Amino acid sequence: MNSKIKKPKIVWLQAITCNGNTHSLLSANANRLKLFLDSFDLVYHPSLTTDILLDDLLEKEEEIDFLLVEGAITSNKEFFQISDQTTSEVLKKLVLKSKYLIAVGSCASYGGVHKKFEQNSDIFGLEEALDKKDISSLVHPIVNLTGCPVHPEWILQTLFSLKEYKQMPLDEKGRPKEIYSYLAHHGCTRNEYFEWKVEAKSFGLKEGCLFYGQGCRGPMTHSNCNKILWNDVNTKTRAGMPCIGCTEFDFPRNNMLETKKNIGIPDEVPLGVSKRAYLSLAGVAKTFKIDRLNEKIIK
């Protein structure tokens, strides 16, 4: 990974994680992944072969440009430890060497599924795990790349943006606006079914909207999944599975594959739409029957 041109150094720390975000990164478009490896110096990743060990990295005083963290943080050594240290201890030592800190995934951002464990209440995302003195070396607010897992392009886009422009606008949850200003609903191929209130009959079908019965969170979830496709070809909703809202603060929720209703009306309506407006529009749409939308697309 040596080069005559000094490339920004990246360290990837894995805390309490399923490694899903590492798998996602390695599934990036091959050309984009090559560009990433040509543009940055990935000095340490626990799942990849690198020239340096984590212990060596902790002892050296060398500066880190981008510290990427995958997984939730705990200071409970009995629950999880790395090199005989808690994830909290390791994180704080690395952050003090770093310019930018990026939480990769919902667990690193907010604690994710691990924060639901009743056996250990000491599990946090990065912002909660660190105080002001811990982040004194950072030149930019912590960036939260939420998702379970994160789309690989979101990781690359964030790194290239910060490398080039040194900063990027974040929303109130610390997420890049360029990525999370959209809703998963935008670009969904089922939007016509949503507009005319044609429900999907089951999972895995090409026809019907998954919002009305299968718990789809697309109209309430900030992400551009249906604009920047996974593996360049697909998304959950295109494959016939509902968006489960994995980029939001409250993920994971209970009963994610069903739409909670009261007297047949969804408890939660699309973001920014009043329940009164939703009921009016849905009522009108339901009075029409569009034959084309009730047939198989491919017969």
N, C-alpha and C positions, 0 to 999 in steps of 0.2 A: 504493500500500500504506500511505499515511499514514492515521492515525486519531487521534481526540482521545484515545482510551484507549491508553496505552503498551503495546504488545504485545511479548512476548519475541522477541528477534532470533535468527534462524537463518541460519547460513552453511553451505552445502553445498560441500565440497571434493571434487573428483574427482582421484584419484591414478591408479594403474595399474589400469584397469578396462575392461570392455566396455560400461559404461553400463546394464547390466541392471537395477540397482536404481533408477536414475532412471526407466526405462521402467515398472518395477513401481509406483513412487510415482504416476506419472501415470495409471496404470490403476486407481487406487483408486476405490472407490464415489464417485460424483459428489457426493452430499450430504456425505460425510465429507471429501472434498477441499475443498469449499467451506467447511466448518466449520474445517478446518485453516488455510486462507488467511485466514479471518476472525479467527482466534484468535492467529496468529503473524505476525511480520514476516519474510518470507523475503527478506533483504536481498541475498543473492548465491547464484546457482546458475549454473554455466557453460553449462548447456544452455537456460536460460530468459532472457528479457529482464529485466534488473534495472537499477536506477539507478546502480550502482557497479561498478567493475572490480576484479579481484582485486588488482592492483597498488595501487590506492587503498586498498583494505581493509587491506593489509599495512602501509601507511604510517600510517594513522589509528590513534589510540590508543583508539578507541571499543570498548566492551565487547561481547562476543558472549555471548548466553545459551546457545545450543545450537550446537555445532559438529558437524555430521554429515559423516563421511568415507566416501566410496565408493572402494574400490580399495586395492591393496597399496602399501606404502611402500618406497622405496629411496633410498639416499644416493649411488647411482651416476648421475652426471649424464649419462654417455654412454648410459645405458640409457633414461632418461626424465627430462624436465625440464619445468617450468612457469615462464614468465616468467624464463628464464635462471637458475632455481634448481632444486635437487633437490626432490622431493616431501617428503623429510625436513626440509629447511630451511623450506619453506612451512608444513608441518604444525606444526613447533615454534613458529613465530612466531604462528600462529593460536591454538594451544592456550593460549599465555600470556595471551591476551585473553579466554579462554572460561571459563564456569562448568561446563558439562557437555560431555562428549565422547562421541559415539555412533558406534561402528563399524557402518556399514550394509553388511551382506553378509559372506560368508565370506572374501573377499579382504582386506577392511579388518580383520576380526577376527583371522584367523590367517595371512594370506598367500595362501590359496586356491590356485587353479591356477597362479598366477604363481610361487609358491614352488617349484613343481616344475621350473622352467626351470633347466637345467644351466649355461646361459651366464652367469647372474648369481646368485651365492649371497647377495647382499645385498638380499633382499626379505623384508619382514616385515609382520605385522599391527601394529595401533597399539600394543598393550601392549609388544611386543618392540622397537618402533622408538623408544619414549620412555623416559627415565629419570625419577627422582623430581623433579629440579629442573624438568624440562619440564612436569610436570603440577601444579606447586605452586599454580596458580590455581584448579584444579578443586575444586568443592564436593561432588563425588560420584565414586565409582569409575567407571572407563571402562565403558560399557555395550556389550556385544557383541550385535548383532542378526545372528545367523548365518543363512545361507540363500543359495541361488544360483538366483534372487535371493531377497531378503527379501520376505515377504508385505507388501503396502502397509499393511495394518491393523496389523501389528506396529510399523511406524514411527510411525504415528499414535497408537496406544495408548501407546507409550513416551513420546512427547512430551507427550501430554495428562496422563499419570500424573505425570511429573516437574514439569510446570507446576503441577499442582494440589497434589501431595503433597510435592514437593521431593526425594523419594527413592523407590527401589523395590528390593525384595529381589532379589539376584542369586544364581545358582548358582555352583558352583566354577569354571566357565568364563566367568564374567562376564555370563551371559545372564539376562534377566528371568525369575524363577521363574513368574510368572503365565502366560508364553507357553511356556516350554520345560520345564515340569514334566511335561507330557503327552508321550505317544508318538504318532507318526504313525499307529500301529496303532489308537489310540483313535478310534472313530467310523468306521473303515474299513467300507465296505459289503460287503467280502469276508470279514468275520470268521467267518461261519458256514462258509465253505469252509475257512478256516484251521483251525477247531476240528475239522472232520471230515476234514481232510487230503485235500481235493479240489484237485488241482493245475490251474492254468490251462493250457490247451492251447497258447496262443500270446499274443502281445501284442495289445492292442486289443479283447479280448473282455470282455463283462460278467460272464462266469462264471469261477469258479476263483480259487484263491489264488496270488499271484505270488511268495510267499516260497520255495516249495519248488524252483523251477527258474529263475525269471527274476531272481533276485538282490534281491528286495524287502527293504529295510532298515526297513520300518515298525515291526516289533516291537523294534528297537534304536535308533530315532532320535527324539531329543527335538524335538518340534514339535507344534503343534495344527492342522496342515494339514487334517485330516479333521473338525475341529470348527469352524474358521473358514475357509470355503471360498474358493477363488480365484475372483475375479470373481463372488462370491456364489453360484456354481453348481457348481464342479467341483474336482477334485484329480487328481494323477497317477494314483493307484490307481483312482479312479472311471472314468478315461478308459482304463484297461487298461494303464497303464505302471507299473513298479515304483517305489516310493520309492527314491531313490539316496543317501539319507542326507546331503543337502547341508547340514544344520545342525550336523553333527558335526565335531570337530577334525581328523579324518583324511580329510576330503573334499578333493579327489577321489581315489578309490581306483582301482586297475586292475580291468579286467573287471567293471564295475559292473552289467552286465545278465545276470549268471549267478550262480547260487548255488554257492559252493564246497562240495564234499562229500567225505566220506571213507567209503567203503563205503556209499554211499547216504544218509549222515547229514550234515546241514548242519554245517559247521565251527563256525558261530556259531549259537547258539540264542537265543530271545527273552530280552530283558534281564530279569535277576532270576530266571530259571528254570534250575535245574541241568540238565546234560545227561542225568543219570539220570532226573530227573522228566520231561523232554521225551520221552525214548525210551519211557518207560512210557505216557504219555498218547497219544503218536503211534501207538504199537503197538496200543493199544486202539481208537483212532479208525479205524485202517486196517482193522480186522476188520469194520467195519460198512459197508454200501453203502447210502447214502441216495439212492434213485432221483431224487427231486426235484432234488438238487444236481448230478446228472449230466445234466440236461436244459437246453435253452436257456431263458432266462428269458422272452424274447419270441419266440414261435414264429410 
